[in-house]
Amino acid sequence: MFLTRLLSSVVLVLIALCTLILGGPLLAAVTFFIALVGYFELVRATGIHTKGKIGGLETVGFLGIMAYYAAMFFSGNAVLLCAVTVAVFMAGLGVYVITFPKYSSEKVMMSFFHFIYAPIMLSFLYMTRELQYGQYLVWLIFISSWGSDTCAYLVGICIGRKKIFPVLSPKKSLEGCIGGVAGAGLLAAAYGYFLVESVVESQTVTLILVFICIVGSVASQVGDLAASAIKRNHDIKDYGKLIPGHGGIMDRFDSVIVTAPMIYFLAVLLIW
């Protein structure tokens, strides 16, 4: 199991390196694929999906994802992206009314929540890469998520004592959470000082990157716990089996999902 998980991690890192370095259409396509799979894992986990067929709410979701990513890639206009999001919401209401009482109001709301949760939140991965200095800023997403997660795990294993979420996540400790935040800050400091500082000539950015990654690390841990809470609410171990040793897309990208928009907005506000 450990070897399988390790090999999968290596493959994921290699894919991340290739797609983030090249950016553009490749990154948009990979993010689009992750968004589709993530959305499907969520609707399946929460009982919206019926095995063997795609229902009306799912159809709206999948078509909405396609429209949103097409608008993001070919236009990038914020008003158009908002319009697509509202259109998906209205289409979901239309399915609810036309097919009533097939879907409960809870499932209609969950379907739209899933559309926001995975596809839209993940789209900020691509949008961060498209910013000025985006080829450097996009790595902050993974420092704040995967880097923070690794640091939290190591600190938790070594000195973790106080369990702060015993029901939701029995293995998480206060020491591990603090270690994750501190580790993300230290990784960002090294990354900023050695790689980014010489590129952004208009301002000193290392301390800004440290701040961004500390905030991102906190968001990352909230995202991880939220995804775990959904699994516990619906009594499942993993969201899927796409990534051997890790589970599904939502199991591996649960922290990236919430870190991506956080890094994007902080970068836009703080990096000139």
Backbone bond lengths (Angstrom), bond angles and torsions (degrees), N, CA, C in turn:
res aa  C-N    CA-C-N  psi(-1)  N-CA   C-N-CA  omega(-1)  CA-C   N-CA-C  phi
1 M - - - 1.468 - - 1.529 111.27 -
2 F 1.339 116.09 -43.11 1.462 119.60 -179.65 1.524 110.88 -63.78
3 L 1.345 116.62 -42.45 1.461 120.38 -179.75 1.525 110.80 -64.06
4 T 1.332 116.52 -41.93 1.463 120.91 178.27 1.524 110.59 -60.89
5 R 1.326 115.80 -45.42 1.467 121.01 179.83 1.525 111.13 -63.68
6 L 1.338 116.61 -40.11 1.455 121.44 179.59 1.519 111.34 -64.94
7 L 1.341 116.35 -46.79 1.465 120.48 -179.99 1.528 111.18 -62.74
8 S 1.337 116.16 -40.67 1.467 119.84 177.32 1.525 110.83 -62.64
9 S 1.330 116.56 -39.32 1.467 120.79 178.97 1.528 111.01 -63.78
10 V 1.326 116.39 -41.31 1.463 120.80 178.46 1.526 110.53 -62.22
11 V 1.340 116.12 -44.47 1.466 120.56 179.09 1.529 110.48 -62.68
12 L 1.330 116.99 -43.34 1.463 121.07 178.96 1.526 111.61 -60.92
13 V 1.321 116.29 -43.10 1.465 120.75 179.25 1.527 110.40 -63.43
14 L 1.319 117.35 -42.20 1.467 121.10 179.29 1.529 111.24 -63.65
15 I 1.339 115.67 -43.13 1.466 119.54 177.65 1.529 110.17 -63.10
16 A 1.333 116.06 -43.23 1.468 120.29 178.73 1.528 110.93 -60.86
17 L 1.320 116.49 -44.13 1.469 120.28 179.22 1.526 111.37 -59.50
18 C 1.326 116.58 -48.38 1.466 120.70 -177.78 1.524 111.65 -63.53
19 T 1.328 116.37 -47.64 1.462 119.59 -175.27 1.526 112.40 -71.30
20 L 1.329 117.38 -38.46 1.465 119.38 -178.05 1.522 111.96 -74.97
21 I 1.329 116.97 -34.92 1.467 119.79 177.86 1.525 110.84 -68.37
22 L 1.331 116.81 -43.98 1.463 120.73 -178.30 1.528 111.40 -77.49
23 G 1.325 116.79 -37.38 1.463 120.51 178.81 1.522 112.14 60.86
24 G 1.329 116.92 -150.55 1.451 122.91 174.73 1.519 114.69 55.22
25 P 1.337 116.77 -141.22 1.474 121.25 -176.36 1.528 113.74 -58.01
26 L 1.335 117.58 -36.65 1.462 119.81 -179.15 1.523 110.52 -63.95
27 L 1.321 117.55 -47.56 1.459 120.83 179.78 1.524 110.65 -64.40
28 A 1.334 116.95 -40.25 1.466 120.32 178.42 1.526 110.67 -61.71
29 A 1.330 116.83 -42.52 1.464 121.26 -178.89 1.528 111.48 -66.99
30 V 1.327 117.01 -43.74 1.466 120.75 -179.73 1.532 110.28 -65.91
31 T 1.331 116.58 -42.47 1.467 120.25 178.63 1.523 110.74 -64.08
32 F 1.321 116.67 -39.79 1.463 121.98 177.25 1.532 110.74 -60.59
33 F 1.324 116.58 -44.42 1.467 121.09 178.61 1.532 110.71 -62.43
34 I 1.331 116.48 -46.09 1.471 120.90 179.35 1.530 110.10 -60.76
35 A 1.338 116.59 -40.01 1.465 121.20 -179.86 1.528 111.06 -63.86
36 L 1.323 116.75 -44.17 1.470 120.81 179.41 1.528 111.13 -61.24
37 V 1.330 115.79 -48.10 1.466 120.08 -178.55 1.527 110.35 -65.79
38 G 1.329 116.67 -42.78 1.457 120.80 179.45 1.516 111.76 -60.04
39 Y 1.335 116.42 -43.06 1.464 120.76 178.49 1.531 110.65 -63.08
40 F 1.327 116.38 -43.98 1.467 119.45 179.89 1.526 111.29 -63.94
41 E 1.335 117.04 -40.77 1.469 119.62 178.20 1.521 111.16 -61.10
42 L 1.315 116.71 -38.16 1.464 120.62 -179.02 1.530 112.17 -69.65
43 V 1.349 116.81 -46.04 1.471 118.19 -178.71 1.525 110.69 -68.17
44 R 1.323 116.83 -29.31 1.465 119.49 176.27 1.527 110.58 -72.29
45 A 1.331 116.25 -42.43 1.469 120.31 -177.86 1.524 112.01 -64.93
46 T 1.334 117.06 -33.75 1.465 120.45 -175.07 1.529 113.23 -97.52
47 G 1.332 117.20 9.65 1.462 120.86 172.43 1.508 115.95 82.49
48 I 1.339 118.75 9.61 1.459 120.71 177.11 1.525 110.15 -75.80
49 H 1.320 115.63 -36.71 1.459 121.06 179.93 1.520 111.09 -80.07
50 T 1.322 115.98 134.01 1.455 122.17 173.23 1.516 108.24 -102.74
51 K 1.319 116.96 125.43 1.458 121.54 -175.74 1.524 111.32 -54.84
52 G 1.326 114.97 128.74 1.458 120.37 175.81 1.512 114.69 97.37
53 K 1.339 118.67 -10.24 1.464 119.44 179.14 1.526 111.05 -153.44
54 I 1.320 114.41 154.40 1.461 121.56 177.97 1.521 108.53 -101.52
55 G 1.329 116.65 121.07 1.460 121.20 -177.71 1.519 112.89 -84.95
56 G 1.333 114.58 -179.89 1.462 120.45 -176.68 1.512 113.38 -63.20
57 L 1.331 118.09 -43.67 1.467 120.83 -179.90 1.522 111.18 -63.45
58 E 1.324 116.44 -40.96 1.471 119.80 178.29 1.523 111.52 -65.80
59 T 1.336 116.17 -39.70 1.466 120.07 178.22 1.521 110.87 -59.68
60 V 1.337 115.47 -44.86 1.472 119.95 176.46 1.523 109.94 -59.18
61 G 1.334 116.38 -43.64 1.457 120.08 -179.41 1.518 112.72 -62.40
62 F 1.327 116.98 -48.05 1.464 120.23 -178.12 1.526 111.77 -66.06
63 L 1.336 117.02 -42.37 1.465 119.88 177.51 1.531 110.24 -65.23
64 G 1.333 115.80 -37.30 1.456 119.90 178.07 1.518 112.24 -63.88
65 I 1.334 116.80 -40.77 1.467 121.02 177.25 1.521 110.46 -61.47
66 M 1.339 115.86 -44.78 1.472 119.76 178.81 1.522 111.02 -60.37
67 A 1.338 116.32 -45.10 1.465 120.44 -179.10 1.526 111.28 -65.81
68 Y 1.311 116.44 -42.03 1.469 120.87 -178.47 1.527 111.05 -63.69
69 Y 1.331 117.12 -46.28 1.460 119.95 -178.33 1.527 112.22 -71.02
70 A 1.330 116.90 -31.89 1.461 119.86 174.42 1.529 109.88 -65.07
71 A 1.337 116.05 -43.73 1.468 120.03 178.39 1.518 110.79 -64.72
72 M 1.318 116.97 -39.71 1.468 121.25 179.82 1.523 111.25 -64.28
73 F 1.328 117.07 -44.86 1.464 120.94 -174.75 1.528 112.46 -75.84
74 F 1.330 116.60 -43.51 1.463 119.38 -174.07 1.522 113.06 -88.55
75 S 1.332 118.02 -21.40 1.453 120.34 -177.80 1.524 112.30 -122.91
76 G 1.313 116.37 -56.89 1.456 120.50 -176.80 1.509 112.87 76.01
77 N 1.332 116.70 7.58 1.467 121.06 -179.08 1.527 110.00 -74.87
78 A 1.322 116.34 125.17 1.473 121.09 -175.51 1.521 111.91 -63.48
79 V 1.337 116.78 -36.35 1.466 120.44 -179.98 1.522 110.06 -65.48
80 L 1.334 116.84 -41.15 1.460 121.26 179.07 1.529 110.61 -64.81
81 L 1.330 116.99 -40.82 1.464 120.61 178.73 1.526 110.98 -64.13
82 C 1.333 116.66 -39.96 1.469 120.33 176.07 1.523 110.79 -64.91
83 A 1.343 116.39 -39.38 1.467 120.89 179.95 1.526 110.80 -63.07
84 V 1.334 117.13 -41.58 1.466 120.83 178.12 1.529 109.83 -63.15
85 T 1.330 116.87 -42.67 1.461 121.22 -179.79 1.526 111.21 -61.14
86 V 1.333 116.68 -45.28 1.471 120.64 178.18 1.531 110.27 -65.01
87 A 1.337 117.28 -38.96 1.466 121.26 179.50 1.525 110.98 -62.06
88 V 1.338 116.61 -39.28 1.471 120.37 177.75 1.528 109.92 -64.52
89 F 1.317 116.49 -41.89 1.476 120.72 177.60 1.524 110.62 -60.32
90 M 1.337 117.07 -47.14 1.459 121.04 -178.75 1.528 111.42 -66.38
91 A 1.336 116.85 -37.85 1.463 120.39 178.28 1.522 110.86 -64.60
92 G 1.330 116.36 -38.64 1.462 120.42 176.43 1.520 111.52 -61.97
93 L 1.350 116.14 -42.23 1.468 120.00 176.38 1.526 110.78 -62.49
94 G 1.346 116.08 -37.73 1.462 120.60 178.64 1.520 111.55 -62.27
95 V 1.332 116.24 -44.70 1.467 120.15 177.40 1.521 110.09 -62.31
96 Y 1.310 116.81 -41.06 1.473 122.32 179.55 1.531 110.82 -58.35
97 V 1.336 116.15 -45.20 1.459 121.30 -177.32 1.532 111.40 -72.54
98 I 1.324 116.39 -47.30 1.468 121.00 -175.04 1.528 112.02 -65.37
99 T 1.328 116.26 -38.13 1.473 120.09 -175.68 1.521 113.62 -97.33
100 F 1.333 117.04 2.75 1.466 120.76 -176.80 1.532 110.91 -51.63
101 P 1.342 118.88 133.90 1.475 129.15 9.83 1.529 113.37 -103.44
102 K 1.324 118.07 35.63 1.465 120.77 -176.66 1.522 111.79 -59.49
103 Y 1.346 117.21 -44.66 1.467 121.63 -177.47 1.523 110.61 -109.44
104 S 1.304 116.29 139.07 1.461 120.47 173.49 1.527 108.87 -78.78
105 S 1.323 115.70 160.47 1.469 119.45 178.64 1.526 110.68 -61.64
106 E 1.344 116.70 -33.15 1.465 120.53 179.01 1.527 111.18 -61.74
107 K 1.336 117.18 -41.15 1.462 120.33 -179.57 1.528 111.43 -69.61
108 V 1.320 116.67 -35.94 1.474 120.08 177.08 1.522 109.91 -63.44
109 M 1.317 116.78 -44.33 1.464 120.71 179.44 1.524 111.27 -67.66
110 M 1.331 116.26 -39.74 1.463 119.56 178.54 1.520 111.30 -63.68
111 S 1.327 116.87 -39.54 1.457 120.55 -179.14 1.526 111.10 -60.38
112 F 1.335 116.27 -44.20 1.470 119.34 179.20 1.519 110.52 -70.08
113 F 1.344 116.87 -38.06 1.464 120.71 175.33 1.524 110.81 -57.48
114 H 1.333 117.20 -43.85 1.463 121.05 179.67 1.530 111.47 -64.25
115 F 1.334 116.20 -35.58 1.469 120.57 177.75 1.527 110.70 -63.33
116 I 1.318 116.52 -40.55 1.465 120.58 177.12 1.522 110.34 -72.49
117 Y 1.316 115.93 -45.51 1.467 122.90 -170.66 1.521 112.86 -59.87
118 A 1.306 118.24 -53.87 1.465 119.09 -177.17 1.532 112.76 -93.62
119 P 1.340 119.78 -63.76 1.471 119.82 -172.91 1.525 115.24 -61.11
120 I 1.326 117.32 -50.69 1.464 118.68 -175.63 1.531 111.06 -70.53
121 M 1.307 117.58 -44.85 1.465 119.85 179.84 1.532 111.12 -61.39
122 L 1.331 116.69 -39.98 1.472 119.93 179.31 1.527 112.48 -68.01
123 S 1.336 117.37 -26.90 1.462 119.96 -177.93 1.527 112.02 -60.57
124 F 1.343 116.92 -21.67 1.463 119.79 179.68 1.530 111.65 -71.23
125 L 1.314 117.15 -14.07 1.465 120.14 172.01 1.527 109.63 -62.47
126 Y 1.327 115.55 -49.70 1.465 120.82 177.67 1.527 110.94 -66.70
127 M 1.332 117.08 -42.99 1.459 120.01 -176.82 1.526 112.35 -66.56
128 T 1.337 116.79 -32.58 1.469 119.81 175.56 1.520 110.17 -66.06
129 R 1.319 116.27 -41.18 1.478 120.86 179.32 1.520 111.85 -63.23
130 E 1.340 117.14 -27.47 1.455 121.81 -177.88 1.538 113.39 -85.48
131 L 1.330 117.20 -6.92 1.470 120.32 177.80 1.530 111.09 -69.20
132 Q 1.325 115.69 164.50 1.460 119.17 168.52 1.537 108.10 -60.75
133 Y 1.309 116.56 133.46 1.467 123.31 -173.56 1.536 112.00 64.28
134 G 1.332 115.47 18.78 1.457 119.84 -177.05 1.516 114.09 -61.52
135 Q 1.328 117.09 -29.60 1.471 119.78 178.54 1.516 112.00 -64.38
136 Y 1.338 116.66 -18.20 1.468 121.36 175.51 1.531 111.15 -100.76
137 L 1.329 116.40 -40.11 1.461 120.61 -176.25 1.524 112.53 -66.73
138 V 1.327 117.59 -33.03 1.463 120.46 -175.15 1.524 112.24 -61.83
139 W 1.332 116.91 -27.23 1.466 119.70 -179.65 1.525 112.03 -71.23
140 L 1.332 116.78 -19.00 1.464 120.00 177.07 1.530 110.96 -63.54
141 I 1.333 116.21 -29.51 1.463 120.50 178.22 1.522 110.41 -60.65
142 F 1.328 116.03 -40.96 1.466 119.92 -176.37 1.528 111.94 -85.43
143 I 1.321 116.66 -27.70 1.468 118.95 171.66 1.529 109.15 -63.41
144 S 1.333 116.25 -42.04 1.465 121.42 -177.42 1.526 113.08 -75.03
145 S 1.320 117.55 -21.41 1.463 120.03 -177.88 1.517 111.48 -106.80
146 W 1.322 117.45 -74.69 1.460 120.30 -177.80 1.522 111.87 -66.06
147 G 1.333 117.48 -40.49 1.465 120.69 178.23 1.516 111.41 -64.42
148 S 1.323 116.29 -45.71 1.454 121.46 178.32 1.527 110.68 -62.77
149 D 1.320 116.65 -42.10 1.461 121.35 -179.13 1.526 111.23 -62.22
150 T 1.337 116.14 -41.49 1.468 120.64 179.09 1.523 110.92 -64.62
151 C 1.331 116.34 -44.81 1.475 120.46 178.97 1.531 111.27 -63.58
152 A 1.331 116.06 -41.57 1.464 120.24 179.04 1.523 110.49 -62.77
153 Y 1.312 116.77 -40.96 1.467 121.35 -179.93 1.527 110.85 -63.39
154 L 1.339 116.07 -46.88 1.466 120.33 -177.83 1.530 111.84 -64.94
155 V 1.328 116.18 -44.54 1.466 119.89 179.08 1.528 110.22 -66.21
156 G 1.325 116.27 -41.17 1.460 120.22 179.28 1.522 112.61 -62.34
157 I 1.333 116.46 -39.73 1.462 121.43 178.37 1.532 111.04 -65.92
158 C 1.333 115.48 -39.53 1.475 120.01 -175.11 1.524 113.22 -78.61
159 I 1.328 117.07 -48.13 1.483 118.54 -172.27 1.524 113.03 -131.35
160 G 1.332 117.49 7.37 1.460 119.77 -177.70 1.522 112.82 -63.98
161 R 1.318 117.24 125.93 1.458 122.04 -178.97 1.541 111.72 -130.39
162 K 1.320 115.88 -51.87 1.469 120.28 -172.73 1.528 110.70 -83.89
163 K 1.319 116.63 112.68 1.460 121.63 178.74 1.529 109.31 -83.26
164 I 1.326 116.51 122.81 1.465 118.77 -175.20 1.533 112.63 -105.15
165 F 1.343 117.60 -15.28 1.462 120.80 176.12 1.530 108.95 -132.25
166 P 1.323 117.36 64.06 1.469 120.50 -172.28 1.524 114.36 -61.84
167 V 1.324 117.99 -29.88 1.466 120.94 179.78 1.524 111.00 -85.44
168 L 1.310 115.72 -46.81 1.464 120.45 -176.25 1.517 112.52 -74.52
169 S 1.316 117.40 -46.93 1.466 121.52 -177.90 1.527 109.03 -145.21
170 P 1.331 117.05 87.48 1.471 121.75 -172.72 1.526 115.11 -58.84
171 K 1.331 117.23 -24.79 1.462 119.55 -176.35 1.527 113.18 -86.63
172 K 1.322 118.07 -13.90 1.464 120.22 -177.85 1.527 110.47 -77.30
173 S 1.321 114.55 133.38 1.467 119.95 179.13 1.518 110.07 -120.52
174 L 1.323 115.62 159.19 1.454 120.86 176.89 1.524 110.25 -60.89
175 E 1.337 115.96 -41.39 1.471 120.05 179.81 1.527 111.00 -62.11
176 G 1.343 115.40 -39.76 1.460 119.12 178.91 1.518 112.11 -65.58
177 C 1.331 116.16 -41.59 1.470 119.94 178.84 1.531 111.22 -61.93
178 I 1.337 115.55 -44.63 1.471 119.79 178.24 1.520 110.06 -64.35
179 G 1.339 116.15 -40.82 1.461 120.19 178.45 1.514 112.21 -62.43
180 G 1.335 116.71 -35.96 1.459 119.98 177.65 1.512 112.23 -64.87
181 V 1.331 116.23 -43.67 1.470 121.22 179.20 1.533 110.27 -65.68
182 A 1.343 115.88 -46.55 1.471 119.95 -179.92 1.527 110.85 -64.33
183 G 1.324 115.80 -41.14 1.465 119.76 179.98 1.513 112.13 -63.49
184 A 1.340 116.53 -41.98 1.470 119.79 177.84 1.520 110.66 -62.31
185 G 1.341 116.49 -39.80 1.461 120.06 178.08 1.516 112.30 -64.06
186 L 1.334 117.56 -42.61 1.468 121.57 179.56 1.527 111.43 -67.19
187 L 1.329 116.52 -41.56 1.468 120.14 177.73 1.532 110.47 -62.62
188 A 1.331 115.61 -40.99 1.465 120.01 178.67 1.523 111.24 -65.70
189 A 1.330 116.96 -37.67 1.465 120.83 178.82 1.527 110.49 -62.28
190 A 1.336 116.21 -46.38 1.462 120.30 179.33 1.526 110.67 -65.17
191 Y 1.325 116.28 -43.65 1.462 121.49 -179.52 1.529 110.79 -62.74
192 G 1.331 115.82 -45.81 1.453 119.77 -179.26 1.517 112.52 -66.27
193 Y 1.325 116.80 -44.88 1.472 120.79 -175.32 1.529 111.91 -67.64
194 F 1.320 117.01 -43.50 1.462 120.44 -173.32 1.527 114.35 -90.02
195 L 1.344 117.76 -23.74 1.459 118.24 -173.54 1.526 114.58 -120.73
196 V 1.323 118.26 -34.93 1.467 119.86 -170.87 1.519 113.19 -99.85
197 E 1.319 116.90 -32.96 1.467 120.97 -173.86 1.526 112.76 -55.72
198 S 1.303 116.62 -39.16 1.471 120.12 -177.36 1.522 112.58 -77.10
199 V 1.336 116.81 -13.99 1.464 120.84 -176.94 1.523 111.39 -90.26
200 V 1.333 117.12 -42.33 1.464 121.90 -179.48 1.525 107.65 -89.38
201 E 1.312 116.77 97.78 1.457 121.64 -172.33 1.529 113.01 -82.46
202 S 1.328 117.04 -20.53 1.457 119.94 -172.38 1.527 113.68 -79.43
203 Q 1.345 118.50 -15.05 1.458 120.27 -178.11 1.526 110.61 -159.51
204 T 1.329 115.51 161.48 1.462 121.37 174.14 1.528 107.60 -83.61
205 V 1.331 116.18 121.70 1.466 118.29 -169.03 1.526 114.96 -112.16
206 T 1.330 118.65 -11.96 1.463 119.25 -173.46 1.524 112.48 -58.03
207 L 1.325 117.47 -48.15 1.456 120.48 179.82 1.532 111.73 -64.97
208 I 1.329 115.99 -33.90 1.465 119.98 177.21 1.524 110.05 -65.29
209 L 1.337 116.54 -43.10 1.466 120.34 179.28 1.524 110.95 -64.76
210 V 1.321 116.69 -37.80 1.467 120.22 176.90 1.529 109.89 -61.08
211 F 1.329 116.63 -46.82 1.464 120.76 179.06 1.529 110.93 -60.89
212 I 1.334 116.70 -45.81 1.464 121.16 -179.50 1.526 110.71 -59.18
213 C 1.330 116.88 -43.52 1.460 119.99 -176.94 1.525 112.60 -74.24
214 I 1.313 117.24 -29.79 1.470 119.51 174.88 1.529 109.77 -65.56
215 V 1.330 116.62 -46.53 1.469 120.39 176.69 1.525 109.64 -63.32
216 G 1.333 116.18 -42.01 1.463 120.62 179.52 1.512 112.01 -62.44
217 S 1.329 117.47 -36.73 1.460 121.38 179.25 1.521 111.24 -64.51
218 V 1.327 116.24 -41.94 1.472 119.84 177.44 1.530 109.57 -62.03
219 A 1.341 116.48 -45.37 1.463 120.52 178.29 1.526 110.95 -61.96
220 S 1.325 115.77 -39.10 1.461 121.41 179.51 1.520 111.49 -59.24
221 Q 1.326 116.45 -44.75 1.461 119.97 -178.22 1.528 111.50 -70.08
222 V 1.329 117.15 -33.70 1.463 120.44 174.32 1.524 109.71 -64.57
223 G 1.337 116.30 -43.11 1.458 120.63 179.07 1.511 112.78 -62.02
224 D 1.312 116.13 -42.07 1.459 121.50 178.28 1.532 110.91 -61.66
225 L 1.321 116.53 -45.17 1.459 121.26 -179.40 1.534 111.68 -69.06
226 A 1.327 116.51 -36.36 1.465 119.87 178.81 1.525 110.85 -64.19
227 A 1.334 116.14 -43.16 1.469 119.78 178.21 1.527 110.70 -64.07
228 S 1.327 117.09 -37.04 1.469 121.13 176.51 1.524 110.94 -65.99
229 A 1.336 116.60 -38.23 1.463 120.66 179.74 1.523 111.05 -63.31
230 I 1.334 116.48 -40.74 1.469 120.05 177.98 1.523 109.94 -61.71
231 K 1.330 117.07 -43.13 1.466 120.48 179.08 1.520 110.93 -62.54
232 R 1.311 117.08 -41.59 1.470 119.90 -179.71 1.524 111.10 -68.69
233 N 1.326 116.93 -38.12 1.466 119.85 177.13 1.528 112.35 -60.16
234 H 1.333 115.30 -31.53 1.467 119.60 -175.85 1.530 112.47 -111.34
235 D 1.334 115.88 11.99 1.465 122.41 170.81 1.532 113.10 55.71
236 I 1.344 115.99 51.02 1.462 120.42 175.00 1.532 109.10 -126.53
237 K 1.321 115.34 151.78 1.468 119.94 -179.22 1.521 111.18 -85.74
238 D 1.338 116.63 -48.17 1.457 122.39 -179.91 1.522 109.45 -131.20
239 Y 1.323 116.40 156.52 1.457 120.90 177.73 1.528 112.19 -75.03
240 G 1.327 117.01 -26.03 1.460 120.31 -178.77 1.513 110.81 -170.40
241 K 1.343 115.75 -167.41 1.458 121.54 -178.71 1.524 112.06 -130.20
242 L 1.327 116.09 18.32 1.468 120.14 -175.15 1.523 112.54 -63.74
243 I 1.339 116.86 -37.83 1.467 121.43 -176.77 1.525 108.33 -108.28
244 P 1.322 119.10 105.37 1.471 121.67 -176.91 1.528 112.30 -55.28
245 G 1.322 115.56 130.70 1.458 120.70 178.88 1.509 114.41 84.92
246 H 1.324 117.06 -12.14 1.467 121.01 -178.28 1.527 112.45 -118.23
247 G 1.325 116.96 -30.58 1.457 121.06 -176.33 1.513 110.86 110.06
248 G 1.325 116.34 -133.06 1.455 121.00 -178.82 1.518 112.86 -101.10
249 I 1.318 114.32 -175.34 1.468 120.65 177.68 1.528 110.58 -58.25
250 M 1.329 116.87 -43.68 1.463 120.46 -178.10 1.531 112.44 -67.76
251 D 1.326 117.12 -25.44 1.463 119.98 176.91 1.525 111.76 -72.25
252 R 1.331 116.47 -33.29 1.462 120.18 -176.19 1.528 112.64 -95.21
253 F 1.337 117.02 -29.20 1.464 120.65 -174.79 1.527 112.85 -108.17
254 D 1.349 117.18 13.02 1.464 119.42 -177.87 1.524 112.65 -59.46
255 S 1.327 117.26 -36.57 1.468 119.91 179.67 1.530 111.72 -81.44
256 V 1.334 116.56 -35.16 1.475 120.86 178.74 1.525 110.06 -61.65
257 I 1.335 116.67 -36.69 1.460 122.10 -177.38 1.527 111.94 -55.63
258 V 1.320 117.42 -43.45 1.466 119.62 -178.06 1.525 112.39 -90.67
259 T 1.324 116.82 -21.73 1.461 119.86 179.52 1.527 111.38 -74.87
260 A 1.331 117.09 -36.82 1.468 120.99 -175.65 1.529 113.33 -56.47
261 P 1.338 119.93 -53.32 1.470 118.34 178.47 1.523 113.05 -65.95
262 M 1.332 117.01 -33.34 1.461 120.56 178.90 1.534 109.98 -61.43
263 I 1.327 116.58 -47.32 1.471 120.96 -179.76 1.527 110.22 -65.18
264 Y 1.322 116.32 -41.45 1.472 120.20 -179.39 1.527 111.01 -57.84
265 F 1.320 117.14 -53.59 1.467 120.19 -175.34 1.523 112.00 -67.89
266 L 1.323 117.67 -38.54 1.464 119.54 177.51 1.525 111.00 -66.41
267 A 1.333 116.00 -38.20 1.470 119.32 178.46 1.518 111.26 -65.18
268 V 1.342 116.47 -42.96 1.464 120.34 178.74 1.526 110.81 -62.25
269 L 1.323 116.56 -38.99 1.465 120.78 -177.14 1.525 112.71 -76.60
270 L 1.336 117.14 -33.17 1.475 119.34 -168.92 1.530 115.32 -110.64
271 I 1.335 117.13 -23.12 1.474 119.76 -179.59 1.512 109.29 -101.73
272 W 1.326 116.45 118.49 1.464 120.50 -178.16 1.524 110.43 -96.39
